[in-house]
Amino acid sequence: MNKKNIYLLGATGSIGTQTLDVIDNNPDKYELITISFGRQIDKGIEIIKKFKPKFVSTMDSKDALKIKLLFPEIEVGFGDEGLIHAATYDSYNSNENLVVTAVVGSVGLTPTIKAIKKGYNIGLANKETLVTAGHLVMKLAEENHVKILPIDSEHAAIFQCLNGEDPSKVEQLIITASGGSFRDKTREELVYVTIKDALNHPNWSMGAKITIDSATMMNKGLEVIEAHWLFNLPYERISTILHKESVIHSMVEFIDTAVIAQLGTPDMRIPIQYALAYPERIVSKNSRRLNLAEIGKLNFKEMDYNRFPCLKFAYDAGIKGGSMPTVLNAANEAAVGLFLQGKIKFLDIEKLIYQQIESHHIISNPDLETVLALDQEIKAKVSSLQIERS
């Protein structure tokens, strides 16, 4: 059996390191061809020593030079061009190519599009790619006969629930949400929460940005928009529900009222492995088996838009369409960045997002150049804004 070529964008992040676990546990199935990473150079060096990729991209030129001096036999790049090269590198063999987009934010959009145009399949862990430009990405994937394999646990669950089913018989998608770090707090209690509080997720081990998004529920909103594009369903047939155990990762209801759910322990290596192995299933060597008797019961609660306004922002942006999801995502990325830097309070995140989506005049069917320019424009605006204290 030929190995699959894996191109890993964001190798030192949470999804990246767990992808490396899957590759390491299955050396007969996967070969790591390229990696990219940001500022965690020591971690990057460890990965290079262990996996010996053919091409490495770093965030800046100084780190690239350091890598080149340490590993003269390896091709090295940096910045946006390096990231694109990491996604489109020629492997010079006939094996199947899979680009795992584990970078955070809209930076993943251009390399994903370039990889699709090259005919490489995509293991999509970067939800912002479809949020900002789903209309472009899905059209290109169809034209280039490229598979988009979801790695988010919720979309991987829906993808599995739909296996062998007629898509026209789907009544609705039901996306579950843990509720994040502050699921048991009232709006009043959120006024004084800290960065440390927000980063303490009860179920999942994730990067900082996605953990904050989970706390605001914007993560679920972005997932709703992503699901719209992945599974070609209107927003009124995509629902969300609070499920604090994170055991049911999502569900699909069919027109006969039957509901199929995908269950598992909250371990991202499971959906990552499913995407890497697809259409096969392979043994998970380090993942804990689900024990429902031990869990005892599962809890569900209706989603409250007043408690989680960011989720409502996302639904509204998706329904309005055009450039509005790009604005939503850019404003959120910038606002979360400000919070993580200690420059704004937690509830200021949603205030900054609301300001941008309320003032934006929608551009219908924006091209890639427009999407990228708007992304930068909105981020610059949010980063320079002063919050009006009430």
C-alpha angles and dihedrals in degrees: 000000000000117000119243116244110236122202108191119199110191098021098171097050128091097272091038095055092046090050088054089053089056092048092046091052092050107040091155092059107041139041120195105226102172140004136191127194141168126226101329093098097159090055089045091053091053090053092049092050092050103039103025099213119196095230132028128190125194132188097249139025096246092060090044090055091049091051091048092052091049096043109027091169092062126081112238135196138165144204125015094329091051091051091051091048090050088056096046104033115145109243093191092218133093097242122123113272123221123182111202107204103203097151117118123243137001091320085088095064104080097043089048092052092047091050091050091051088053090054097249118146117240129228096199118210093142104086092179089072092068095034093057099036112005092140090059099039098050093046091051092047090054093046092049096041090239125158118229104205112191118226099180104105092236096051092041087054093051090045090055094044089055095052109125093001130120106248090212089065094060114115098183146337116237113204116196124217129197091209093238130237096325102039093126096045126096123231089257091055091053093067095085104029117133135224089253090053092050094050093055101094113186098217116014137056104222142147122279098258096050091044090056090046088054091052092052091039089235087119089064090047091053088048091054090055091045091050090051090060099037096049101026097233129140118250094249087066095052114081135176131214134185113246110167098192094062090216098121102055095191142321141222122215117203130207091262089059092251112141122206118197134187114219133188145129115291095263119132092204088075097062090036091055091046091056093046094047098039127167086023130062117222134187116278104224102191105023120110116241119243114256109191093180089058092049090048100191142015123222130212132184134181115255115253114211092193090058093042108031093165089069090055090048089056095049091048092047092049093049092048089049126175111084095342096093089051090055092046092052096044093048090049094049092051095044093049088049090054091049093050088051090053093244098120138024124255096257090049088073092072092042092057092046092049092052092057100044092046094053098041121108106213121243109207118226097353118200123232094266091053093047093051094046093048091048091056093042094054093045090052091049094049093045090055098044125108116219115236106229114224 
